[in-house]
Amino acid sequence: MMDKLDLLKEQYLVILKEMTRYGSSSNRPQIRQIKNILEFIDDVKNGEITDEVFEELRRMNDSLYPPHGGLGEFYIWADDFDERMKLNEPLDKARDFTWNTLNA
């Protein structure tokens, strides 16, 4: 379970880095929530890791994906298609990992 939290933390750090670097003011709620998730992970690593911990993480993660905007619609733009794909690959992988890990 601890490994799972460590892996989740790594992926949230990737997302935070990309959103901070390429995002706009409209991404502030998601950036704030990712910071909350990272704090939550750090806090629970000192205690018992239960199913409730992952349920809370799932709830927090779901809030990153509102019906409009949010992490689901965030992408890094570059005029060159290949560059755009390369820039978005780490973000896509991190997003997929966090979603699949918490919703499996």
C-alpha positions as CSV (number, residue, x, y, z in Angstrom):
1,M,0.0,0.0,0.0
2,M,2.9,2.4,0.8
3,D,4.4,1.8,-2.6
4,K,1.0,2.7,-4.2
5,L,1.0,6.0,-2.3
6,D,4.6,6.7,-3.3
7,L,3.8,6.0,-7.0
8,L,0.7,8.2,-6.8
9,K,2.7,11.0,-5.2
10,E,5.3,10.8,-8.0
11,Q,2.6,11.1,-10.6
12,Y,0.8,14.0,-8.9
13,L,4.2,15.8,-8.8
14,V,4.5,15.4,-12.6
15,I,1.0,16.8,-13.1
16,L,1.7,19.7,-10.7
17,K,4.9,20.5,-12.4
18,E,3.3,20.6,-15.9
19,M,0.2,22.5,-14.7
20,T,2.3,25.1,-12.9
21,R,4.6,25.5,-15.9
22,Y,2.0,25.5,-18.7
23,G,-1.3,26.3,-17.0
24,S,-3.2,29.5,-16.7
25,S,-5.1,31.2,-13.9
26,S,-8.1,29.0,-14.8
27,N,-6.1,26.0,-13.5
28,R,-5.6,27.4,-10.0
29,P,-8.3,25.2,-8.4
30,Q,-6.7,22.0,-9.8
31,I,-3.2,23.2,-8.8
32,R,-4.5,23.9,-5.2
33,Q,-6.3,20.5,-5.1
34,I,-3.1,18.7,-6.3
35,K,-1.2,20.4,-3.5
36,N,-3.9,19.2,-1.1
37,I,-3.6,15.7,-2.4
38,L,0.1,15.7,-1.9
39,E,-0.3,17.0,1.7
40,F,-2.8,14.3,2.4
41,I,-0.5,11.6,1.0
42,D,2.3,12.9,3.2
43,D,0.0,13.0,6.3
44,V,-1.3,9.5,5.8
45,K,2.1,8.0,5.2
46,N,2.7,8.3,8.9
47,G,-0.4,6.4,9.9
48,E,-2.4,3.4,9.0
49,I,-3.2,3.1,5.3
50,T,-6.8,1.9,5.0
51,D,-9.4,1.5,2.2
52,E,-10.8,4.8,3.6
53,V,-7.6,6.6,2.7
54,F,-7.9,5.5,-0.9
55,E,-11.5,6.4,-1.0
56,E,-10.7,9.9,0.2
57,L,-7.9,10.1,-2.5
58,R,-10.4,8.9,-5.1
59,R,-12.8,11.6,-4.0
60,M,-10.1,14.3,-4.1
61,N,-8.9,13.0,-7.5
62,D,-12.4,13.1,-9.0
63,S,-12.7,16.8,-8.0
64,L,-9.9,17.5,-10.5
65,Y,-12.3,16.5,-13.3
66,P,-15.3,18.8,-13.2
67,P,-17.8,18.6,-16.2
68,H,-16.1,21.6,-17.8
69,G,-12.5,22.5,-17.7
70,G,-10.2,20.9,-15.2
71,L,-7.5,18.3,-15.6
72,G,-9.4,16.3,-18.2
73,E,-9.3,19.2,-20.6
74,F,-5.8,20.5,-19.8
75,Y,-3.2,20.0,-22.4
76,I,0.1,21.6,-23.4
77,W,-0.1,23.5,-26.7
78,A,2.8,23.7,-29.2
79,D,2.3,24.5,-32.8
80,D,4.4,21.5,-33.9
81,F,2.4,18.3,-33.6
82,D,5.3,16.1,-32.6
83,E,6.5,18.5,-30.0
84,R,3.0,18.8,-28.6
85,M,2.7,15.0,-28.4
86,K,6.1,14.8,-26.6
87,L,5.2,17.6,-24.2
88,N,1.9,16.0,-23.3
89,E,3.1,12.4,-22.9
90,P,4.3,12.7,-19.3
91,L,1.1,14.5,-18.3
92,D,-1.1,11.9,-20.1
93,K,0.7,9.0,-18.4
94,A,0.5,10.6,-15.0
95,R,-3.2,11.4,-15.5
96,D,-3.9,7.8,-16.7
97,F,-1.9,6.3,-13.8
98,T,-3.7,8.3,-11.1
99,W,-7.1,7.7,-12.5
100,N,-6.6,4.0,-13.1
101,T,-5.0,3.4,-9.7
102,L,-7.7,5.1,-7.8
103,N,-10.6,3.8,-9.9
104,A,-9.6,0.2,-10.5
